[in-house]
Amino acid sequence: MKIGKFSKKHNITQDTIRHYIDMGLLVAEKEGCQYKFSEEDSRDIEKIFALKQIDFSLTEIQEILCFNRLEGDKSDAYRQFYLSLLERKQDQILKEQQKFNEINLQLKDRIKCLKMDGISQKKSLGFPLAALGLLQCPDCEKTLDISGGTVEKNMILEAIIQCECGYIAIIENGIYIDEKAVRKKIMPTKKDFFESASPNYINFLYNGTTTLIDYIQTHGNDPKYMMELDNCTGRFLMHYIDNLPKSCTYILICHDKERLAKMKKNLELQYEHSNFIFFCCEIDKLPITNSSIDIIIDHGLSKRYTKSANKVLLDVVSPFIKPEGLLTGVYPHIGTKSKDFINIPLELRDYFNINNILEKLESLELSQLDAIDIGPIIENNPYIDIRNKELYQTLYVGKKKRNFEVISSRVEHEMKHKQNMIS
């Protein structure tokens, strides 16, 4: 029979048949340009299928069939040869079975641990009483009145926040919420982003994150308050948390309270650290005093914020940095001398101009301590602004200059006084 009929009879592609012929598994006659298959070839293909079912490789099958053709089915030499291969295969399978049994036990343990993590909540996180001195009205900068509070283990879980100027907010489930700011954040899921991003791009982002951590470890000095600015709330924290000083209070900001609640729950279940503040507020309406934050981490948020809010993020947040406090950030850009720069849409060009970024940092009275460029990388990802062009990251850390004493003794006294105020 011809190859087409042989292929249909055994439910196998013609390309596979040709591959078997090239390997010597099938020994079909050839008439002109066409192969002619016999019943003997059918018996051989059935032998191949049977041997594949018991996990023999094509190379091993080739060896078995060749020895069979040399000695015949009934010869003692073939029987001993085939028996030795079967016993060797059985040993391999038993070893594999033992290995997979051990892997299965490990998988069961890990699955059980992860499921148990979601069953019992170890603690409830809320607004730390010790951090009340940080708060002030974002509209008039006066002291906020806190009432109707539920306090547990030195944390406010529920409260009403008011100011005589009319500002009002709440603490709900431990999250400080300005109801005017609450809205859903439209973002790809982590799974969608992961499936769209190349490994090189993920490593590119990861290198930026680890460099910021190195900067903080090198230049940070026992920070009391750290504030993360990240479009994907808590992304930097998840890399940094093992290095987070026990005495430090870490501030997370997002206008999507469901996202904040999810991050809060994860921290409650998985980590021992208890000093967190969760703000569901607009960044330009943060109810915190100026010159109160030791380290601000701008983890790639500047460009997105400037585009969406039509404000420069660094102008908004730099007043919060203490004298000699740190600003560290990741700033994506396309080299101004790159052939790709001129092809960037005009409305995006300023966001990717590193000269503009560095000028802005210098204007904020920051002394550069360290900076490095990494890249370029070319990425075709629907979730990033600039695709198929050379993309860099500038990784920066600077210290706020102490030109004069920003916090007077009166302000310091007020901050300490507010720590004891809750009615």
ABEGO torsion letter per residue (X at the ends): XBAAAAAAAAGBBAAAAAAAAAAGABBBBBBEABBBBBAAAAAAAAAAAAAAAAGBBAAAAAAAAAAAAAAEAABAAAAAAAAAAAAAAAAAAAAAAAAAAAAAAAAAAAAAAAAAAAABBABBBBBBAAAAAABBBAAAGBBBBBBGBBBBGGBBABBBBBBAAGBBBBBBGGBBBBAAABBBBBBBBAAAAAAABBAAAAAAAAAAAAAAAAAAAAABBGBABBBBBBABBGAAAAAAAAABBAABBBBBBBABAAAAAAAAAAAAAABABABBBBBBBBAAABBBBBGABABBBBBGAAAAAAAAAGBBAAAAAAAABBBGBBBBBBBBBBBAABAAAAABBAAAAAAABAAAAAAAAAAAGBBBABBBBBOBBBBBBAABABBGBBBBBBBBBBBBBBABBABBAAAAAAAAAAAABBX
